[in-house]
C-alpha cells in the first residue's frame, strides 16, 4: 500500500505538470507574432542598432553646424561642409563606415524623415547645415543598408535630423575663438511659444571665420620639409622669372641644355632639380578658407485631433 501510494502521488505530479505545460502552450499560441525579415533563404537576420545623438551631446560639444555634430558619431567617417572642404557650392554627405569604398551619395540625409532639396547649384545632395543647431532635438543614424525602405541612395545607411517639435521660452548661445591671424565667431538662438495643442518657434544661427593662409603658420609655410623627413615643395615658378634652356633638335649640346637660370639677369645656371628650386609658393595657399553662414527656421505644429496634425516649416539660408 505504501508503494502504491507513492506511485499514485508520482502520477498525480506528472499529470499536473502536463496540464500546466498545456496551459502555457495555449497561452503562447494566443499571442500575435509579427516577423519582418528577408525572403532570401540562407540570409541571417543581421541588423544594426540605431545610433542617436541627443541634447546632452549637443550641449557638451557645442557644434557650430550639424556637420560638426554628426562627426561625433563613431559610425560616421566624414561629414563635410564648405569650411571643411574646398570653397565650392556643394555639400558632401557623411559616409557611414565607407561601405565598399562608397561615395558620398550612398548615405541618405533626411530631416524629420523627409527629403529636402539639393544643397547647391552644382551638387544634388541635401545640406543639413541649413538647419540651425538650436532647432535640432536629436540625430538618428542607421548605420546599415536601408535601400529597401528608402531607395538606392540609402545603400550605406540613413542620417535623420529630427527638429524640435515645440519649444517654450528663449535660449541663446554665443561662442568665439581666436589665434594669431585667425578668429571665428558663432551665435545661435531659439524662441518659442506653446499652447495646448501645439506651438510655434523661430530658430537662427550666424557664424563667421576669416581666411587663414599657410604663411600665417611657420609649420605650413616652409615649402621644403626634407629636414623633417618630408618632401621638397619648392618651385621654379617664381615672381622673378626663371629661364630654362632647351636644346633644339640637331643643335650641338652647349652643356647648359635643360639648365635653369634663376632670374633674367643670372649669368650662371643650376640643374633642373627640386633641390635647386628657389621659390616657396605654399605661402600663397589657403590653410583654412573663410566662411560666413546664416540661417533662420520657423516651425508651427498643431494637433487638430488624434489623427490630424498640421506641421509647417520654412527655412532661409545664405
N, C-alpha and C positions, 0 to 999 in steps of 0.2 A: 504493500500500500504506500509505503514511503517512496519507493521507486516510482510508482505510478503517479504519485502526487508531484514528484519532481519533474517527471516527463510532461505532465499536464501544464505545469507552470511554464516550462520552456516553450511549449507550443503556443501558449497564450501570448507570451512576449513576442514571439516571431510574428504572430498574427497582427499584433498591434503595430509592429514596425512596418509590416507590409501595407496596412491601412494608412499609416502616416505617409509612407512613400507615395501611395496612390493619390492621397490628398494633395501632397506637394506637387506632384506631376500635373494634376488637374489645374492647380493654381498657375503653374508656369505656362501651360498651354493657353490660358486665358489672356496672357499678355500680348500686346501688339508689338511686333518686331519689324523694323524697317531697316533694310540694308542698302547702303549706297556704295557702289564699287565698280570695278572694271568688269566688262563682259568677256574680256580676253582670258582664255583658260591659261592657267600656269602663272599668272601675274599676281604677285603678292600684294596685299593691301598696304602699300607703303605710303605714308603721308608726311607732311611737315607741319609742325606746330606753328600757330600764328604768333608772330613777334609783335608786341605792342610797345610803343613809346608814349608815355603819358605826361601829365602835367608835372610830375615830380622831376622827370628828366629835363623837361623844358626849363624849369626853374633853376636846376643845377648847372646846366650848360649855357644858358642864356644865348641861344643861337641868334644870329642876325637874320638869317633866312632859313628856309626849310631844307636847303641842301646841307647846311651845317648840321641840322637836326638829324637827318637820316644817316649822316656819316657816323653817328654814334651807334648805329645798329651793326652788330658783328656780321650779319648776313649780307650787308651792302658792301661792295668792293669800291665803287666810285659813285659819286653823285656830283655832277659838275654844274657850275653856274658860270656866268661871264667872268666873275672875279677869280675863278679857279682855272679857267681855260683861257682861250685866246679871245681877243676883243672882236667877237663875231656876233651876228644877230642869231644866235642859236642857243639851245639848251640840250645838254646830253643827259638822258635819263640815267638813273642809277642802275648798276649791274648787280644782280644777285648771284654771288658765287662765280661770276664769269662763266656761266654754264657753257661748256664746249666751245670756249672762245667766242661766246655770243656777243653781238654788238649791242649798242645802247637800245635799239628799238625792239628788243625781245623782252623787255620789262615794261609792263603796263603801269602807267601812272594815272590814277583817278582821284577825284575829290568828291567826298561824300558818296562814293560808289558810282559817280557819273563821269563820263569822259568830258574833257574840255578841249577847246580849240588848240591849234599848234602854238608853240612858244615863240615863233618868229617868222619873218618873211622867207627865210632860207631853210627852215627846219620845221618838220611837222610834229615834233614831239611836244607833249604838254610840259609847260614850265610851271611847276607848283610854286615857284618863288613869287608869283603874282599874288599869292595869298599871304596876308600879314601873319607873322608868327603868333601874335596876340590873339588871333581868331582860331587857332588850332586847339582842339581838345585832345587829340591823340593821333598817332600814326600807326597803322597796322601794315605789317609786312608779311606776305605769304611767300616764303622762300621755297616755292615748289612750282612746277608747271601747272598752269591753270588755263590752258588754251581751250579746254573743253567748255568751260563756263564763260570765258571772256574773249576768246578768239585767238588768232595766230600771233598777235603781238604780246601775248602773255605766256610765252613758252618758258621763260626763265622765272616768272613769278609776277606778283602784283604788289604795288605800293599804294595804299589807300590813305589819303589825308582826310581826316574827319574833323570838320569845323565844330565849334561850339554850337549847341542848339539854341541856347539863350544865355544872356549874361545880365546881371543886375548890379549896377554901380559903375565906378570909374577906376581904371588902372593905367598906370604909365610907367615905362621903363626907359632909362637913358644910360648909355654906356659909351665910353670913349677910350681910345688907346693912342699912344704917340711914341715916337722914337726919333732918331736922327733922320731928318728929311722925310718923315712919314707921320701920317695922322689918319685915324679913322673914327667916325662917329656914327652912332646908330640910336634911334629913338622909336618907340612904338607905344601905342595906346589902344584902349578899348573902352567904350561907353555903351551901356545898355540899360534897358528898362523891360521888366517882365510884368505880365498880368496872369490872370487865372488860366487862360487857355494858350498862352504863348508869350512872345516877346520880340523885341527889336534891339539890334545893336549895330554900332559902327566901329570898325577897327581900322587902323592905319599904321604904316611904318615908313621911316625915312632913313636911308643910310648913305654915307659918302666915304670914299677913301681916295687919297691923292696918289698920283703915279710915283713909283719908286724905280729909279734906274740902277743898273749894275754899278755904275760909277759911285753910287752913294754908299756902297759897302765894299770894304777892302777885299773880302774873300770872293767877290764876284767880279772884280774889276782888274784882276791880274792879267788875264789873257793867256799867259804861259804858266801852266801848272806842272811842268816837268819836275820841279824841285819837290813836289808833293806826291809824285808818282802818277801824275795825270798827263795830259797831252798838251801840246803847244797849239793854242788857238789864235796866235798872231797872224797877221795877213799882210800881203803885199799891196792890197788895195788901200791907198793912203790919200789923205788930203793933198799932200805934195806928191805929184805923180811919180811912179816908178816906171822904169823903161826896161823892157825885155828885148834882147837882140835875138832875132830869128834868122837862122841860116836858110838862104834861098837855095832851091834845087840847082845843083851843078856848080854853085859858088864855092870857092875854097874856104875851108874852115879857118876862121881867124883866131880861134881859141876862145872867143867870148860868146859863141852861139849859145843861146838859152841862158846866158848870164843876165843878172838883173843889176841895173844902176839905180841906186836908192835916191833918186831925185833928178830933175832935169839938168842940173849943173854938176852931177857927180862925174868924176874922171876915172874912178875905179869901179869894178863890178864885183858882185858876190854870187855865189852859187844859188841857183833857184831851188832852195830847200827851205822847209819851215823854220829851221833854226835861225835863218837869217832874216825872217820876216820882221819888219820894224814897227808895224802899226797894230795897235790894240783897239779893234773896232767893237769889242764887247762892252766898252763903256757907254756906247750909244744904245745898247739893248735894254729892254724893259724887264725888270725882275718881278714887279707887281703892277699890273695895269690899274689905272684909275677907274673908278666906278661910282656912279650915283644912281640910286634906285628909290622910287617912292610908289606906294600903293595904298589903296583905300578899298574897303569892302563893307557893304551894308547887307544885313540879313534880317528877314522878317519871317517868323514862324507863328502859325495859329492853328489850333485844333478846333474844327467845327463840330466834329463828332468822333466817336471811337474809330470810325472807318474813313473819315475825311480830314486830311491835313493839308494846309496850304503852306508852301515854303517858297520864299522869294529871295534871291541873292544876286547882287550886282557888284562887279569888281572893276576898278580902274587901276591901271599900272603904267608907269613910264620909266 
